[in-house]
Amino acid sequence: MSCQASCGCGRDHERILIGRWDIVGLLRDLKTRDQHPGVVVFGEDGVSRWDSGTVADNVLRLAHGLRDAEVDRGSRVAIWAPNSPVWIVAALAVLAAGGVVVPIDDLVDAEQFEAALTSGNVRLIFTTAHHLEASSDNPARPRRQGHPG
């Protein structure tokens, strides 16, 4: 799919042409931008930046790992974590591997998390140590084969 859009800067002669609007095109463009900022995070500790090349490299490495773990077209992968550059990399890697991202709100409790896993038919979960601990503290949490805890 290709499209043209005005840059909105008042110069009609300037246009942005997007030749390919998919995960492959995005990763290619990130790789090309190399040292330009890819992700900028404003936090309590100040501003941190991940350059475009680093984001693309991390996405591609993780996507290959996901494919090795047999995550492919239609595999549903949950992400239960706060917004961060790592969250972005995980989501893009799932898409690059052909999977479906199932985002779970960072603030849900363990019971809501379990409900999301069940209804989302999730194959794999990306989460934090804090979230994993909260999930394993839930006494009502059902035990599933291959699920830690």
Secondary structure, DSSP 8 states (H G I E B T S, - for coil): --EEEE-SSS-TT-EEEES--SHHHHHHHHHHHTTSEEEEEEETTEEEEEEHHHHHHHHHHHHHHHHHTT--TT-EEEEES-SSHHHHHHHHHHHHTT-EEEEE-TT--HHHHHHHHHHHT-SEEEE-HHHHHHHHT-TT----TT---
